[in-house]
Amino acid sequence: MTKILKIHELEKIYTSGLKKLTVLSHISFEVEKGSVFSIVGPSGSGKTTLLGLCAGLDYPSNGTIELCGRNLENLDEDERAQLRNKEVGFIFQNFQLLPTLTALENIIVPLELQGEKNAAKIGMELLQKVGLSDRFDHYPSQLSGGEQQRVALARAFSNKPSILFADEPTGNLDEETGEKVIQLLFELNKEAGTTLVIITHDLDLANRTQQILRLKGGKIMSNKKTIVV
Amino acid sequence: MNKASVLWLFKMAWRDGKASLSRLMLFMASIILGIAAVVSIQMFSENLKQNIKNQSKALMGADFIIDSRQLPNKKVQAIIDSLNVAASEVNFVSMAAFPKNEGTKLVKVRAIEGDFPFYGTLETEPINAAKQYQDLGGALVDATLMLQFNLKPGDSIKLGKLTFPINGALKSIPGSTAVFTSVAPPVLIPFRFIDDTELLQLGSRKEYQYFFVAPPTMDLELLDKTIDPILDDENADLDTHTSTSERLGRRYDNVSRFLNLAAFIALLLGCVGIASSVHIYIKEKLKNVAVLKCIGATRKQTFLIYLTQVICIGFIGGILGAGIGIVLQYAFPYFLQEFLPFDVQISITVQPLIMGVSLGILMSVLFALLPLLGTWYVSPLEVLRGTDENLVKPRKARLLTLAAIILFIFLFSFWLLKDALFGLAFTVGILIVFAIMAGISSFFMNLIKKYFPNNWGFTKRQSLLNLFRPNNQTMVLILAIGLGTFLISTLYFTKDILLAKTAIENSSDNANIILLDVQNAQKEAVINTVLSKGFEIIDNIPIVTMRLHQIKNELVNDIRKDTTSTMNQWILNHEFRVTYRDSILDSEELVAGIWTRKIEHGEPILISISDNIAKDADLEIGDSLIFNVQGVLMKTVIGSIRKVDWGRMQLNFSIVFPTGVLENAPQFNVLTTHVPNESSSAALQQDLVKKFPNISVLDLRQVYTVIEDILSKISWIINFMAFFSILTGIIVLIGSVRNSKHQRIKESVLLRTLGAKRKQILQITALEYIYLGMLGSLVGILLSLLSSQLLAVFLFKEPFIPSLIPFLVFLPGITLLVLVIGLSNISSVLKSPPLEVLRKEG
């Protein structure tokens, strides 16, 4: 199988004055293309830092990251942004919709960045898929948390990414709404054939993925494939 | 960048901006007034220049003029004749009496021969009086003067020995301004009657003017170059309409430069508002920027989205400002009409409009650049982390931006002032004021932090904490409040310094009536007349007129011809009015040599000269001067040099002889007295004019009134300019307060949720704004005290006793204004339940 994400001997150290804080050390793993991968661990274990590094949002202190066949070390900030625009999708715990843009405008931003001419049409189709076509002109502040996350899902899939990073996608939602959002996420992912990397506290959710990476104190505790029920 | 990308940038800028439209409007409002001020003044200056150029002939009434303070000698007369004189006049100041009501007034008599003016018009009421007064042998009397003395055409005016029928009211005459003719308003009479008035006697200050109409082929510049030096040698002068209008243009240029600077300060204040507002605005947008970067937007794209917004604000602000400026410039002729010798025709020119729009864009971008840099350097990781603590703008980028701002301020002020040194001084001055204000606010915050009153009650502590919490607006508010207060207080104090001087001189027992041109033969009789009215003679000053003949062994005529001579020309051509006395006055200070009281027969004549003459003629103690005293040459030696306070409203002399020398020379006298009120002044004047028609009576109280009037008009103009700064300051204040609204509301709602009462929240906010208002206005007033003291010492050379008005009126007034604006910010929190507010505010 093709590896879409290769992490080798990754290390992240923060320096504050004379003090050094190692957040991640000796992290190595690979994610297969089209798979659903989860990273779990307690608070402060380095999950979010790892996600940021994998997506090229931050720079490692040591080690290499290869995303979609490209070594991130060799890319500057703008090249990384372009790579994210073409190959990567994001879902955040706090939804992170742009508050000044409507639901439809939020969804089509990645497409517009690519210069897609039919952005609005594609955006409306995606809104239909997430069941919010009638709310296209609503601002985030006019939508509920579940609705905002559905718009965020639509945005994440709008650029047909090769890999999608989801950071605690249900962390800010109640159980019922969270379940609906996860169902939708898996459905859309299956339909698009995207690689999905989920960071979560929720072990039930992690158990629904094909591979679970367990982190603790910035180190890998285990990296096991699961049997998806 | 392709067209689609540019369109997308505009689309994103609009999508993002429309949600914050009201805040963007406030940014815009910050610069609108500043631009309006700059554009209106620029446009008015352009119009003024154009008007002066277009009306140059009408301003002079002729193509060129030859003037002289004495009757032309043969050489000058030959030149005048050869140039074919079209009209002439002699003018002088004299007393006029009005038999209808026994009123008297100092007037400027203009005895005219010929059809002056040849360009422009004599505006009279009735209209035909201008054409008829020469034939009818009557007078045209200043219209305001006629109103003052309730005179009508047909009444009469007595000038010297002659009484003229008043043919009409003189409303305007080419080249004359209302404000400068108010001390001695003009009265026109036919020249042929001048001898019969018997007003031109010894010592009379008079001016002969000869008006010419140039043939179309005549090169006036060449004429000026060739004839003027010859006339200069003969104590005459040639002025062409072009050189006069250029000189006039330069004079108004100085005024417009000052006004431009005042406008520029308003604009800079607005820019501080922009910088502060954009700082908070961008800070709130950084999360959005990080999200955009996460989903693939480049640094350049995110930076350009917000830059586009700022450019659009600047552009629209520039257009609106320029529009308001166009309307405003129509107000300037109203304010300046009495200073202008012509009507200003307002037309709209393109250059100031382009400048307004360019200024709007450039200033907005420059001052927003520092906060905008945040969008470039924010990491997409902030989306995951949720803080902007890691946001570091490189030192180099910040320094470059600051350098660009300072460079722009310098270049713009240089362009306004046309002088690099003044431009630099202005820039440094602005930086110092800003630095002092910023330094004081920073010092204040540190002081509170260091000595925080922990034992104070909750509301008081909370209000103090608000002054230095993250995203506080302390510095920008103190800057806005302080700068506005500084401007108004400085203007107030300056006006005070100038008016106090006239008040002191007016109210004391100093002389307030000056009798000019008193002939020796009349002296005793005049003194008796004054004494008979119960008034004292304060001064009895003899005056002898003379010219310099030789300076330090070199003939004045030779110095004139010497092209390498650096001597100031006025000294060579000036007719000195010299007095003699044995003592030095209070207003004089001996700076070199020894004062000589009296000269015995045969001794060298040791005279005293003022320091400005010593400087202009490069003279020292012991140097010799030969004067031509009405045909008699008199050798003198410089015995002392005096510093003279020319600002004193009294007779000052640059050359003083000791007693024992000039007593027998042809001379006239100036007498002074003090009268207690207007009616006794009028009675004395009436009596004097009746008995001694040649004597001119100068009532200093009228001069003070005119000075007060001029000052109040000037202060109107300055207040008008300060208004822009003050209004901009208020807008910046509202903008800054509004920017922190979201944060304030969240805090206040949280406090209310935790059980804080309405009164407590009100107290916290009120106290915070009272601190800010008081500190800002106090700093402004204290700085203005300093600047006024400097102005008093170095410019006005007057003692400065500060008025309490700024402390008693401005300080509480401005604090109250700040309080009201601050409290309006949290009105929604006080009125509605917490949850409702949170939902509404998002």
Interface residues (C-beta under 8 A of the other chain):
Chain A: T48 L51 G52 A55 L57 D58 E77 D78 A81 Q82 R84 N85 K86 V88 F90 F92 N94 Q96 L97 L98 P99 T100 L101 E105 V109 P110 E112 L113 Q114 G115 Y139 S141 R155 N159 D167
Chain B: A4 S5 W8 K11 M12 R15 D16 G17 K18 A19 S20 K287 N288 V291 L292 K293 C294 I295 G296 A297 T298 R299 K300 Q301 S379 P380 L381 V383 L384 R385 G386 G842
